[in-house]
Amino acid sequence: MTAQASAGPDPVSAETASRYASLRLSAALVLSTIGSVGMWSFMVTLPAVQADFAVMRADASLPFTLTMTGFALGGVLMGRLADRFGVMIPAVCGALGLGTGYVAAGHAANLWQLAAAYGLIGIASSATFGPLMTDVSLWFTRRRGIAVALAASGNYLAGAVWPPLVQHFIATAGWRPTHIGIGLICVVTMLPLALVALRRKPPMRDDAPAPAAAGGQRALGLSPNALQALLIVAGIACCVAMAMPQVHIVAYCGDLGYGPARGAEMLSLMMGFGIVSRLASGVIADRIGGLATLLLGSVLQGVGLVLYLVFDSLASLYVISALFGLFQGGIVAMYAIIVREYFSPQEAGTRLGIVLMATLFGMALGGWMSGAIFDLSGSYRAAFANGLLWNLVNALITLWLLTRPGRRLAPA
């Protein structure tokens, strides 16, 4: 699990590089946990915003849609910055952007201003996801899967930690002061950590493509751009399906009469088990490869959506939310593994940014679509069924890639 030392096989240098890679991974985990608040805060804020601005559920979901759109576009921008200048620059931009976005959100006079602020929050949060995963993948050779999974787990750790905190402070202080406080916390904690821990550039940045990356393209019989296009469609589909429980579980619990606090607890439970899923998926990916692990997660996510369709008691929703997190938590992280297996490391940040952009567009589309379906039908049942259809598209694409002639079962 050691990173390659650029100075050669000297044991002291190798040990130092390995220790620094582990410290850098720890810093990435902390930055991702703090900075990923941008992905989860509005899910808890949605009922309060809907009541404050007196709008329909679909309209109230607009800030989340702008968050996911900003996260998607920002992932490509931040990935390019990381490829060109190193990951410290996008991390610093993310810290400053989160501070600005949350303070602006706290002072928003209408829904459109709030949505614009959340668009900036989405762009800033993207710096703490894809670029950090790409950076970690360049510092590790063996055990790359578990290292990337650990870095990606910060996103779900944020989903476990932030929703109950945000819900508590919304209930006690209001959603506006809560947003201003989040912005100040992000700047004070993230900025110094990024400046101190992420200064060095990866030793593998100028290396030739790994054997799996070079051979993978030939083995799949696809050009890099064709493979990228398929991953984009798969990413959109899986995340449209994923968005229904993640985005609307708080509102869903409120509609069932259980209250938004129960929904926030379920979201936290979902993200907590998602951490376990990401770590387990990293271990599995080190053995069978990213594509096979992605298919496994896609099938299990479909099972979770079926369970939401069948059961809606309070106790069953807690259990299903935990299972859903356990089933789907490793899906998005697998795209980082797949990109690293089949594409050159010199373009990994940009390639992964594009794929993650697709997944975030899927989350944005799924979040809006579920709200629109609810407004039309008065129920979330049709929204869960819609998610199942999109999930099937993801599973079929992944299965087709797995059956390509000569495909390797695991990275070299």
Residue pairs with C-beta under 8 A, 6 or more apart in sequence:
1 18
1 140
1 142
1 143
1 146
1 147
2 14
2 17
2 18
2 21
2 140
2 141
2 142
3 17
3 18
3 20
3 21
3 139
3 140
3 141
3 202
3 203
3 204
4 17
4 141
4 203
4 204
4 207
5 13
5 14
5 16
5 17
5 203
6 17
6 203
7 13
17 203
20 200
21 139
21 140
23 197
24 135
24 136
24 139
24 197
24 198
24 200
25 136
25 139
25 140
25 147
25 150
25 151
27 193
27 197
27 198
28 132
28 133
28 135
28 136
28 151
28 154
29 150
29 151
29 153
29 154
29 157
30 154
30 193
31 91
31 94
31 128
31 132
31 154
31 190
31 193
31 194
32 128
32 129
32 132
32 151
32 152
32 153
32 154
32 155
32 157
32 158
33 154
33 155
33 157
33 158
33 161
34 128
34 158
34 185
34 186
34 189
34 190
35 94
35 95
35 98
35 124
35 125
35 127
35 128
35 129
35 158
35 186
35 190
36 125
36 128
36 129
36 154
36 155
36 157
36 158
36 159
36 162
37 98
37 125
37 158
37 162
37 166
37 182
37 186
38 67
38 71
38 98
38 101
38 118
38 121
38 122
38 124
38 125
39 67
39 71
39 122
39 125
39 155
39 158
39 159
40 158
40 159
40 162
40 163
40 166
40 267
40 271
41 121
41 162
41 163
41 166
41 179
41 182
42 49
42 63
42 64
42 67
42 118
43 64
43 163
43 246
43 247
43 249
43 250
43 267
44 163
44 166
44 167
44 170
44 250
44 260
44 264
44 267
45 166
45 170
45 175
45 178
45 179
46 60
46 61
46 64
46 250
46 251
47 250
47 251
47 254
47 260
48 170
48 174
48 175
49 60
49 63
49 111
49 114
49 175
50 56
50 57
50 60
52 175
53 60
53 110
53 111
53 114
55 111
56 375
57 251
57 371
57 374
57 375
58 368
58 371
58 372
58 374
58 375
59 111
60 111
60 371
61 247
61 367
61 368
61 371
62 111
62 115
62 368
63 105
63 111
63 114
63 115
63 117
63 118
64 118
64 247
64 364
64 367
64 368
65 115
65 364
65 367
65 368
66 115
66 116
66 118
66 119
66 122
66 364
67 118
67 119
67 121
67 122
67 125
67 364
68 122
68 360
68 361
68 363
68 364
68 367
69 119
69 122
69 360
69 361
69 364
70 118
70 119
70 120
70 121
70 122
70 123
70 124
70 125
70 126
71 122
71 123
71 125
71 126
71 129
71 360
72 122
72 126
72 356
72 357
72 358
72 359
72 360
72 361
72 364
73 123
73 126
73 357
74 122
74 123
74 124
74 125
74 126
74 127
75 126
75 129
75 130
75 131
75 352
75 353
75 354
75 356
75 357
75 360
76 350
76 353
76 354
76 357
77 123
77 126
77 353
78 90
78 93
78 94
78 126
78 127
78 130
78 131
78 353
79 90
79 130
79 131
79 134
79 349
79 350
79 351
79 352
79 353
79 354
80 349
80 350
80 353
81 89
81 90
81 93
81 131
82 89
82 90
82 131
82 134
82 135
82 349
83 346
83 347
83 348
83 349
83 350
86 198
86 199
86 200
86 201
87 131
87 132
87 134
87 135
87 198
88 194
88 195
88 198
88 199
90 127
90 131
91 127
91 128
91 131
91 132
91 190
91 194
91 198
92 191
92 194
92 195
93 124
93 127
94 124
94 125
94 126
94 127
94 128
94 190
94 194
95 124
95 186
95 187
95 190
95 191
95 194
96 124
96 187
96 191
97 120
97 121
97 123
97 124
97 127
98 121
98 124
98 125
98 182
98 183
98 186
98 187
98 190
99 183
99 184
99 186
99 187
100 120
100 124
100 183
101 117
101 118
101 120
101 121
101 124
101 183
102 117
102 121
102 179
102 180
102 182
102 183
102 186
103 179
103 180
103 183
103 184
104 113
104 116
104 117
104 120
105 114
105 117
105 118
105 121
105 179
105 183
106 176
106 177
106 178
106 179
106 180
106 183
107 176
107 180
108 114
108 117
122 360
126 353
126 356
126 360
128 154
128 155
128 190
129 152
129 155
129 356
130 336
130 349
130 352
130 353
130 356
131 349
131 353
132 151
132 154
133 148
133 151
133 152
133 333
133 336
133 352
134 336
134 340
134 348
134 349
134 352
135 151
135 198
135 202
135 349
136 147
136 148
136 150
136 151
137 144
137 147
137 148
137 336
137 337
137 340
137 345
137 348
138 202
138 203
138 204
138 205
138 345
138 348
139 147
139 202
139 203
139 204
140 147
140 148
141 204
143 286
144 286
144 337
144 340
144 411
145 281
145 282
145 283
145 284
145 285
145 286
145 290
145 337
146 279
146 282
146 283
146 286
147 282
148 282
148 333
148 336
148 337
148 340
149 278
149 279
149 281
149 282
149 283
149 285
149 330
149 333
150 278
150 279
150 282
152 278
152 332
152 333
152 336
153 275
153 278
153 279
155 332
156 271
156 272
156 274
156 275
156 277
156 278
156 325
156 329
157 271
157 275
158 271
159 267
159 268
159 270
159 271
159 272
159 274
160 268
160 269
160 271
160 272
160 274
160 275
161 268
163 250
163 264
163 267
163 268
163 271
164 264
164 265
164 268
166 178
166 182
166 264
167 260
167 261
167 264
169 177
169 178
169 181
170 178
171 261
204 345
205 345
205 346
206 346
207 345
208 214
209 343
209 344
209 345
209 346
210 340
210 341
210 345
210 411
210 412
211 412
212 341
212 342
212 408
212 411
212 412
213 340
213 341
213 342
213 343
213 344
213 345
214 344
215 408
215 412
216 341
216 342
216 408
217 223
217 224
217 227
217 342
217 343
218 406
219 404
219 406
219 407
219 408
220 227
220 342
220 401
220 404
220 406
220 407
221 404
221 405
221 406
222 230
222 404
224 342
224 343
227 342
227 401
228 351
228 354
228 355
230 397
230 401
231 335
231 338
231 339
231 355
231 358
232 354
232 355
232 358
233 358
233 393
233 397
234 294
234 393
234 394
234 397
234 398
235 332
235 335
235 355
235 356
235 358
235 359
235 362
235 394
236 358
236 359
236 361
236 362
236 365
236 390
237 362
237 390
237 391
237 393
237 394
237 397
238 298
238 301
238 331
238 332
238 359
238 362
238 390
238 391
238 394
239 332
239 358
239 359
239 360
239 361
239 362
239 363
239 366
240 362
240 363
240 365
240 366
240 369
240 386
240 387
240 390
241 301
241 302
241 305
241 366
241 387
241 388
241 390
241 391
241 394
242 301
242 328
242 331
242 362
242 363
242 366
242 387
243 362
243 363
243 364
243 365
243 366
243 367
243 369
243 370
243 387
244 305
244 308
244 366
244 370
244 380
244 383
244 384
244 386
244 387
245 270
245 304
245 305
245 308
245 321
245 324
246 267
246 270
246 363
247 363
247 366
247 367
247 370
247 371
248 367
248 370
248 371
248 374
248 380
248 383
249 263
249 266
249 267
249 270
249 317
249 321
250 260
250 263
250 264
250 266
250 267
251 260
251 263
252 263
252 380
253 259
253 260
253 262
253 263
253 266
253 317
254 260
254 263
255 380
256 312
256 314
258 314
258 317
262 314
262 317
265 318
266 317
266 318
266 321
267 321
269 318
269 321
269 322
269 325
270 321
270 322
270 324
270 325
271 325
272 322
272 325
273 322
273 323
273 324
273 325
273 326
273 329
274 325
274 326
274 328
274 329
275 329
276 325
276 326
276 329
277 297
277 325
277 326
277 327
277 328
277 329
277 330
278 329
278 330
278 333
280 330
281 293
281 297
281 329
281 330
281 331
281 333
281 334
282 330
282 333
282 337
284 293
284 296
284 330
285 293
285 330
285 334
285 337
286 410
287 410
288 409
288 410
289 337
289 341
289 408
289 409
289 410
289 411
290 334
290 335
290 337
290 338
290 340
290 341
290 411
291 334
291 338
291 398
291 401
291 402
291 407
292 402
292 409
293 330
293 334
293 337
294 331
294 334
294 335
294 338
294 398
295 395
295 398
295 399
295 402
297 327
297 328
297 329
297 330
297 331
297 334
298 331
298 391
298 394
298 395
298 398
299 395
300 326
300 327
300 328
301 324
301 327
301 328
301 331
301 391
302 388
302 391
302 392
302 395
303 327
304 320
304 323
304 324
304 327
304 328
305 324
305 384
305 387
305 388
305 391
306 388
307 316
307 320
307 323
307 324
308 317
308 320
308 324
308 384
309 381
309 384
309 385
309 388
311 317
311 320
332 356
332 359
335 352
335 355
335 356
335 359
336 352
337 411
339 348
339 351
339 352
339 355
340 348
340 411
341 411
343 351
362 390
366 387
366 390
369 383
369 386
370 380
370 383
370 386
370 387
373 380
373 382
373 383
373 386
374 380
374 383
376 382
377 383
401 407
